[in-house]
Amino acid sequence: MRIREQHDFREATVAAHQTGKGYKVYSTQFEVHHSTVRKIIHKWKTFKTSDCAMLRETAKDPRATCLS
């Protein structure tokens, strides 16, 4: 999946969850494993977003981008 497709998939998963159906119902609808759907919903409930978080800002530490 491309990044934009992942974002659209996550938003569609959250929207389907808000209708009140179970994980397995819309995991079969989206053709993914139910644990994937559960992870997305759990992240949305915890952080109120389903986007991927940035892991590290390398601009603050220029040594992190050094190859040698």
N, C-alpha and C positions, 0 to 999 in steps of 0.2 A: 504494500500500500504506500502511496505517496503521502507526504505530510498533509496536504489539503484533504485528501480522502480520509485520512485518519481523523482529522478534526471533524469532518462532516459525519463520520461514523460515530464518533464519541457524542456529538450533539444529538444525533438521531437516537442513540441508545438512551441518553438521559431523557429525551422527550418521550420515548416509549415507556420508560420506567414511571414517569409522572402520570401515565394513564392508569397505573395500578395493576398491571399484569406482572406475572412472575418472570424470573430470569430465564427459565427454560423456554418460555413462550417466544420471547423475542431473541433468544439465542438461536433458535431454529429459523426465525424470520430473517436474521442477518447472516445465518450460516457460519457462526463462530461457536467456540466452546462456551458453556455457561459460566465457567470461571473467569473468562475474559470479560464478560458482561458484568459479573459481580465486582471485578477489580475496578472497572470504570465507574460503576455506581457508588462503590465505597469511597473512591477518590472524590467524586462529586459531592457526596454527603459530608466528607471531612473538610475539604478545602473550598467548596462551592465553585469549583472549576474542574473541567475535565481535560484541560490542556496539559501538555508536558511541561514540567518545570525546567528552568535552565539549571544545569548542574554546577557550573562554576564560571565566574567572570575572570577571564585571563587578563583583562585590561588592568586590573588592580595588581596583578603579580606578573610582570613581564618575563620572569624566569620560567614560568610555566610553559611558555611558547618556545623556549630555547631548545634546539635539537642536540646540542653537544653537551 
